[in-house]
């Protein structure tokens, strides 16, 4: 059954490497429910990586058994192969190991580099920012309207003097609520796998598309969370005005690794706030989440199913 399993995993990996991410990136429904869309993107990334590595591993070990657990155990214990071992089996084993190490290594390296960059920026900013009485924010003396947060073990939420001067009270509250949403929901961790995916597979167009889509969705999700905490009469217009103001002064001035209120596609976010679509129906939400769950379960099931049938 291993050849059929390898083919099934290979087909799934091909679908998750191009047409599925392309379709999800073009779809309109993720803007109606960014949180569900983010779950789907995480499932696509994890299932895609597991599928391609699994397909290579299954093919590479197929001469040693009729199921992956059996073949792996025979290979590890140096038992003789049940079928003729060809060169493509050794190539598949090598590619599976290299790809797994590359994906995991790039993910770990991206995490370490981003953490170090954020730590360095945090240490530098703490030398020049000052605390805002009664708030968990820091004030940076800079004329441009800038607002961002630096996630991590010691998160930092920074507002520039320019944005404090330009925005009124409700707009400033909207900016702070947006940045707090990033920190509270750990959006940087949702984005990290796609930063690593893009770095590991720079020639794959889907990697860029996935990164950009997830970046926009975390900003939309932060917008949605911020709206729930605003007590002004028109929270959508208030937040949209604050985003536009921040976008006018944030070009190139936000530290690397930070999450800024002017991040993502500003035009799309502003249109979404000012002309909101109907929420995604409960049945559609459930269907999308079930699809994400299925994507997460199918590769492991394909890998172990021959061992239990």
C-alpha positions as a Python dict, from the first residue, in 0.01 Angstrom:
ca = {
    (1, 'X'): (0, 0, 0),
    (2, 'X'): (297, 231, 37),
    (3, 'X'): (319, 335, -331),
    (4, 'X'): (-49, 438, -323),
    (5, 'X'): (10, 626, 3),
    (6, 'X'): (308, 810, -147),
    (7, 'X'): (102, 909, -452),
    (8, 'X'): (-188, 1031, -237),
    (9, 'X'): (44, 1239, -20),
    (10, 'X'): (222, 1376, -326),
    (11, 'X'): (-108, 1483, -484),
    (12, 'X'): (-215, 1648, -158),
    (13, 'X'): (120, 1827, -130),
    (14, 'X'): (89, 1956, -487),
    (15, 'X'): (-263, 2086, -419),
    (16, 'X'): (-151, 2261, -99),
    (17, 'X'): (156, 2410, -268),
    (18, 'X'): (-31, 2598, -539),
    (19, 'X'): (-404, 2578, -621),
    (20, 'X'): (-542, 2569, -264),
    (21, 'X'): (-339, 2869, -135),
    (22, 'X'): (-412, 3058, -457),
    (23, 'X'): (-785, 2996, -422),
    (24, 'X'): (-790, 3098, -55),
    (25, 'X'): (-586, 3413, -125),
    (26, 'X'): (-834, 3517, -396),
    (27, 'X'): (-1145, 3435, -194),
    (28, 'X'): (-1352, 3717, -46),
    (29, 'X'): (-1486, 3530, 257),
    (30, 'X'): (-1165, 3550, 470),
    (31, 'X'): (-1222, 3925, 510),
    (32, 'X'): (-1556, 3845, 669),
    (33, 'X'): (-1397, 3617, 930),
    (34, 'X'): (-1019, 3663, 960),
    (35, 'X'): (-990, 3431, 1258),
    (36, 'X'): (-1134, 3131, 1074),
    (37, 'X'): (-923, 3216, 769),
    (38, 'X'): (-610, 3223, 985),
    (39, 'X'): (-692, 2875, 1114),
    (40, 'X'): (-726, 2757, 753),
    (41, 'X'): (-392, 2908, 654),
    (42, 'X'): (-217, 2741, 948),
    (43, 'X'): (-371, 2407, 848),
    (44, 'X'): (-259, 2452, 487),
    (45, 'X'): (98, 2528, 587),
    (46, 'X'): (130, 2241, 834),
    (47, 'X'): (-48, 1984, 616),
    (48, 'X'): (149, 2088, 308),
    (49, 'X'): (484, 2045, 478),
    (50, 'X'): (386, 1713, 632),
    (51, 'X'): (248, 1585, 301),
    (52, 'X'): (555, 1651, 89),
    (53, 'X'): (794, 1514, 354),
    (54, 'X'): (565, 1217, 412),
    (55, 'X'): (539, 1138, 41),
    (56, 'X'): (917, 1133, 2),
    (57, 'X'): (966, 931, 319),
    (58, 'X'): (701, 675, 231),
    (59, 'X'): (847, 621, -115),
    (60, 'X'): (1201, 604, 17),
    (61, 'X'): (1119, 340, 279),
    (62, 'X'): (872, 136, 73),
    (63, 'X'): (1114, -155, 5),
    (64, 'X'): (1139, -222, 381),
    (65, 'X'): (773, -289, 460),
    (66, 'X'): (406, -259, 379),
    (67, 'X'): (338, 30, 618),
    (68, 'X'): (543, 330, 723),
    (69, 'X'): (585, 223, 1089),
    (70, 'X'): (691, -126, 979),
    (71, 'X'): (924, 1, 708),
    (72, 'X'): (1077, 260, 938),
    (73, 'X'): (1143, 1, 1210),
    (74, 'X'): (1300, -241, 964),
    (75, 'X'): (1517, 39, 823),
    (76, 'X'): (1628, 159, 1168),
    (77, 'X'): (1709, -192, 1287),
    (78, 'X'): (1899, -262, 962),
    (79, 'X'): (1682, -552, 857),
    (80, 'X'): (1705, -656, 491),
    (81, 'X'): (1463, -493, 249),
    (82, 'X'): (1171, -699, 124),
    (83, 'X'): (1202, -555, -226),
    (84, 'X'): (1484, -433, -447),
    (85, 'X'): (1618, -96, -328),
    (86, 'X'): (1664, 138, -624),
    (87, 'X'): (1848, 465, -645),
    (88, 'X'): (1526, 667, -635),
    (89, 'X'): (1449, 523, -291),
    (90, 'X'): (1777, 659, -153),
    (91, 'X'): (1716, 992, -327),
    (92, 'X'): (1368, 1016, -174),
    (93, 'X'): (1504, 942, 174),
    (94, 'X'): (1770, 1208, 133),
    (95, 'X'): (1526, 1467, 2),
    (96, 'X'): (1282, 1396, 288),
    (97, 'X'): (1558, 1446, 545),
    (98, 'X'): (1692, 1760, 376),
    (99, 'X'): (1348, 1916, 336),
    (100, 'X'): (1248, 1838, 695),
    (101, 'X'): (1571, 1982, 830),
    (102, 'X'): (1541, 2288, 606),
    (103, 'X'): (1181, 2367, 705),
    (104, 'X'): (1240, 2311, 1075),
    (105, 'X'): (1579, 2480, 1064),
    (106, 'X'): (1450, 2788, 883),
    (107, 'X'): (1156, 2808, 1123),
    (108, 'X'): (1389, 2794, 1422),
    (109, 'X'): (1635, 3036, 1262),
    (110, 'X'): (1354, 3280, 1178),
    (111, 'X'): (1232, 3263, 1537),
    (112, 'X'): (1579, 3323, 1679),
    (113, 'X'): (1661, 3606, 1437),
    (114, 'X'): (1328, 3777, 1487),
    (115, 'X'): (1354, 3744, 1864),
    (116, 'X'): (1704, 3892, 1863),
    (117, 'X'): (1597, 4176, 1635),
    (118, 'X'): (1298, 4257, 1854),
    (119, 'X'): (1513, 4242, 2167),
    (120, 'X'): (1766, 4480, 2013),
    (121, 'X'): (1497, 4724, 1903),
    (122, 'X'): (1329, 4702, 2244),
    (123, 'X'): (1654, 4780, 2425),
    (124, 'X'): (1722, 5077, 2198),
    (125, 'X'): (1369, 5211, 2226),
    (126, 'X'): (1369, 5186, 2604),
    (127, 'X'): (1655, 5435, 2603),
    (128, 'X'): (1450, 5703, 2427),
    (129, 'X'): (1084, 5636, 2511),
    (130, 'X'): (905, 5748, 2823),
    (131, 'X'): (614, 5598, 3009),
    (132, 'X'): (262, 5732, 2975),
    (133, 'X'): (109, 5781, 3324),
    (134, 'X'): (-162, 5524, 3393),
    (135, 'X'): (-103, 5338, 3064),
    (136, 'X'): (103, 5041, 2951),
    (137, 'X'): (226, 5235, 2647),
    (138, 'X'): (549, 5424, 2580),
    (139, 'X'): (583, 5762, 2413),
    (140, 'X'): (847, 5820, 2145),
    (141, 'X'): (942, 6178, 2066),
    (142, 'X'): (897, 6173, 1689),
    (143, 'X'): (690, 6406, 1470),
    (144, 'X'): (558, 6136, 1235),
    (145, 'X'): (233, 5960, 1334),
    (146, 'X'): (358, 5613, 1428),
    (147, 'X'): (213, 5335, 1643),
    (148, 'X'): (347, 4983, 1678),
    (149, 'X'): (408, 4703, 1923),
    (150, 'X'): (708, 4476, 1967),
    (151, 'X'): (593, 4130, 2081),
    (152, 'X'): (794, 3904, 2305),
    (153, 'X'): (843, 3811, 2667),
    (154, 'X'): (851, 4185, 2749),
    (155, 'X'): (616, 4339, 2493),
    (156, 'X'): (644, 4707, 2413),
    (157, 'X'): (363, 4926, 2283),
    (158, 'X'): (494, 5252, 2138),
    (159, 'X'): (316, 5568, 2028),
    (160, 'X'): (494, 5863, 1871),
    (161, 'X'): (435, 6217, 1990),
    (162, 'X'): (324, 6287, 1633),
    (163, 'X'): (35, 6040, 1646),
    (164, 'X'): (-70, 6160, 1992),
    (165, 'X'): (-85, 6515, 1859),
    (166, 'X'): (-267, 6424, 1538),
    (167, 'X'): (-537, 6190, 1669),
    (168, 'X'): (-823, 6273, 1901),
    (169, 'X'): (-901, 6070, 2212),
    (170, 'X'): (-1125, 5800, 2057),
    (171, 'X'): (-888, 5753, 1761),
    (172, 'X'): (-593, 5713, 1993),
    (173, 'X'): (-790, 5460, 2199),
    (174, 'X'): (-860, 5270, 1875),
    (175, 'X'): (-489, 5256, 1788),
    (176, 'X'): (-398, 5131, 2134),
    (177, 'X'): (-675, 4870, 2126),
    (178, 'X'): (-549, 4746, 1788),
    (179, 'X'): (-193, 4703, 1913),
    (180, 'X'): (-308, 4537, 2235),
    (181, 'X'): (-503, 4287, 2026),
    (182, 'X'): (-180, 4191, 1846),
    (183, 'X'): (-5, 4132, 2176),
    (184, 'X'): (-292, 3954, 2350),
    (185, 'X'): (-355, 3709, 2065),
    (186, 'X'): (15, 3658, 1982),
    (187, 'X'): (-31, 3737, 1614),
    (188, 'X'): (344, 3732, 1558),
    (189, 'X'): (339, 3355, 1618),
    (190, 'X'): (71, 3309, 1352),
    (191, 'X'): (283, 3498, 1102),
    (192, 'X'): (616, 3332, 1187),
    (193, 'X'): (562, 2999, 1000),
    (194, 'X'): (488, 3189, 680),
    (195, 'X'): (795, 3408, 721),
    (196, 'X'): (993, 3084, 746),
    (197, 'X'): (807, 2924, 454),
    (198, 'X'): (890, 3220, 233),
    (199, 'X'): (1254, 3209, 339),
    (200, 'X'): (1282, 2831, 288),
    (201, 'X'): (1106, 2822, -50),
    (202, 'X'): (1168, 3162, -213),
    (203, 'X'): (1099, 3026, -563),
    (204, 'X'): (748, 2914, -469),
    (205, 'X'): (494, 3187, -552),
    (206, 'X'): (250, 3041, -300),
    (207, 'X'): (492, 3123, -18),
    (208, 'X'): (476, 3496, -93),
    (209, 'X'): (100, 3481, -141),
    (210, 'X'): (48, 3297, 187),
    (211, 'X'): (271, 3537, 381),
    (212, 'X'): (95, 3846, 246),
    (213, 'X'): (-250, 3697, 306),
    (214, 'X'): (-172, 3603, 667),
    (215, 'X'): (-13, 3944, 730),
    (216, 'X'): (-332, 4116, 611),
    (217, 'X'): (-555, 3879, 810),
    (218, 'X'): (-378, 3940, 1141),
    (219, 'X'): (-428, 4313, 1089),
    (220, 'X'): (-797, 4260, 1011),
    (221, 'X'): (-832, 4040, 1316),
    (222, 'X'): (-672, 4309, 1533),
    (223, 'X'): (-914, 4562, 1383),
    (224, 'X'): (-1209, 4339, 1475),
    (225, 'X'): (-1088, 4290, 1831),
    (226, 'X'): (-1025, 4663, 1870),
    (227, 'X'): (-1380, 4746, 1756),
    (228, 'X'): (-1528, 4538, 2039),
    (229, 'X'): (-1353, 4749, 2303),
    (230, 'X'): (-1427, 5096, 2167),
    (231, 'X'): (-1705, 5292, 2332),
    (232, 'X'): (-1735, 5577, 2081),
    (233, 'X'): (-2045, 5634, 1870),
    (234, 'X'): (-1884, 5531, 1538),
    (235, 'X'): (-1598, 5293, 1614),
    (236, 'X'): (-1547, 5183, 1253),
    (237, 'X'): (-1500, 5534, 1119),
    (238, 'X'): (-1283, 5620, 1419),
    (239, 'X'): (-1049, 5325, 1366),
    (240, 'X'): (-1038, 5380, 989),
    (241, 'X'): (-937, 5744, 1034),
    (242, 'X'): (-666, 5642, 1279),
    (243, 'X'): (-527, 5381, 1036),
    (244, 'X'): (-514, 5634, 752),
    (245, 'X'): (-335, 5886, 973),
    (246, 'X'): (-80, 5630, 1087),
    (247, 'X'): (-26, 5506, 731),
    (248, 'X'): (74, 5855, 628),
    (249, 'X'): (371, 5864, 862),
    (250, 'X'): (485, 5506, 910),
    (251, 'X'): (668, 5448, 583),
    (252, 'X'): (997, 5278, 661),
    (253, 'X'): (1001, 5397, 1024),
    (254, 'X'): (855, 5095, 1203),
    (255, 'X'): (1122, 4861, 1349),
    (256, 'X'): (1173, 4523, 1186),
    (257, 'X'): (966, 4255, 1358),
    (258, 'X'): (712, 4501, 1495),
    (259, 'X'): (338, 4492, 1430),
    (260, 'X'): (210, 4835, 1332),
    (261, 'X'): (-142, 4972, 1316),
    (262, 'X'): (-67, 5075, 956),
    (263, 'X'): (44, 4726, 858),
    (264, 'X'): (-100, 4510, 582),
    (265, 'X'): (-312, 4646, 301),
    (266, 'X'): (-439, 4975, 443),
    (267, 'X'): (-682, 5040, 157),
    (268, 'X'): (-846, 4699, 197),
    (269, 'X'): (-871, 4738, 573),
    (270, 'X'): (-1024, 5084, 551),
    (271, 'X'): (-1281, 4972, 293),
    (272, 'X'): (-1363, 4673, 511),
    (273, 'X'): (-1421, 4899, 812),
    (274, 'X'): (-1630, 5159, 632),
    (275, 'X'): (-1835, 4912, 426),
    (276, 'X'): (-1854, 4598, 639),
    (277, 'X'): (-1979, 4277, 481),
    (278, 'X'): (-2225, 4049, 653),
    (279, 'X'): (-2063, 3812, 905),
    (280, 'X'): (-1984, 3466, 779),
    (281, 'X'): (-2284, 3235, 846),
    (282, 'X'): (-2241, 2982, 1124),
    (283, 'X'): (-2268, 2693, 880),
    (284, 'X'): (-1994, 2839, 660),
    (285, 'X'): (-1769, 2894, 963),
    (286, 'X'): (-1821, 2536, 1072),
    (287, 'X'): (-1751, 2406, 721),
    (288, 'X'): (-1426, 2605, 696),
    (289, 'X'): (-1309, 2482, 1037),
    (290, 'X'): (-1397, 2124, 946),
    (291, 'X'): (-1195, 2156, 625),
    (292, 'X'): (-900, 2287, 828),
    (293, 'X'): (-932, 1996, 1071),
    (294, 'X'): (-951, 1751, 782),
    (295, 'X'): (-634, 1895, 630),
    (296, 'X'): (-454, 1844, 960),
    (297, 'X'): (-576, 1487, 998),
    (298, 'X'): (-542, 1352, 643),
    (299, 'X'): (-158, 1337, 619),
    (300, 'X'): (-110, 1154, 953),
    (301, 'X'): (-395, 917, 869),
    (302, 'X'): (-244, 838, 529),
    (303, 'X'): (90, 770, 697),
    (304, 'X'): (-45, 529, 961),
    (305, 'X'): (-354, 385, 789),
    (306, 'X'): (-173, 99, 607),
    (307, 'X'): (-44, -17, 946),
    (308, 'X'): (-395, -68, 1085),
    (309, 'X'): (-583, -210, 786),
}
